[in-house]
Structure formats: C-alpha cells, structure tokens
Amino acid sequence: MPKAEGLFLPFEDHSHIRPDLLETLPYEGEEQTIHLNYPEFSAVCPFSGLPDVASVYVSYVPKDKIVELKSLKYYYMSFRNVGIYQEDMTNRIYKDLTSLLDPQSLYIETIYNVRGGIETTCEIGQKIKEEK
C-alpha cells in the first residue's frame, strides 16, 4: 500500500471495530421508519493517517427489534482510531447493522467533511423517503 509523504501517525486495524458493543431492544409496534443522525463520527484515513470526520445517517424499518442508541454511539466510537477508507466504513456499518437488526429495509449515508477541496458522500441500501 502506498504511503503519503510526511509524518506518519499510527492507527489500528479493522479488528478494533466493535460490533459486539451493539445491543437491541424489542419492537412490536406498527411499521415505521427510524432515522438516526450521528454528526461526530471519526476514523483514520489509512493513506495519510489523518482523521476523517463525518456525519452518519441511518434510516431503517425494523422487523422486531431496534438498535439501542447508547450502544450505537459506543460502536461508532470504536472506529475512532481505526484506519478505514470512507467507502469501506459505510459498507461496514451497513453490514453490521443488517446483521444485528435484520430490518425490513436499511439505508446508510455518510457525509465526510471536505478534505483537499472534495466533499465525499457514500450511500448504501435503498433510500427511505423521509416524511415531514
């Protein structure tokens, strides 16, 4: 893997991501869409070693369980020192939440702070219309 010039800051590998921190609560209500926004997400760019900061948007329609929010925040925080590309991070959250919840539908969108003059947005899953 190529390395950027300059100072190299160490980071952790993907094994430090903690899906085991995620917990669920039972859900027996009517069908509804749940929208979650976490604007404080950070991980490490494995090319530069510099922090990547993003907002993570999750929309899902539960079957019989919902994610417990404190556990979701701890899960997000487990990425903080992990070297992971933006696209891989979006895919990883999608896979972990799909495995945890087995929802009727799930959509993940990550919007990264501008770096090098480029804003990156990654999306995976079927976008769920937000009613207002």
Secondary structure, 3 states (H helix, E strand, C coil): CCCCCCCCCCCECHHHCCHHHCCEEECCCCCCCEEEEEEEEEEECCCCCCEEEEEEEEEEECCCEEECHHHHHHHHHCCCCEECCHHHHHHHHHHHHHHHHCCCEEEEEEEECCECCECCEEEEECCCCCCC
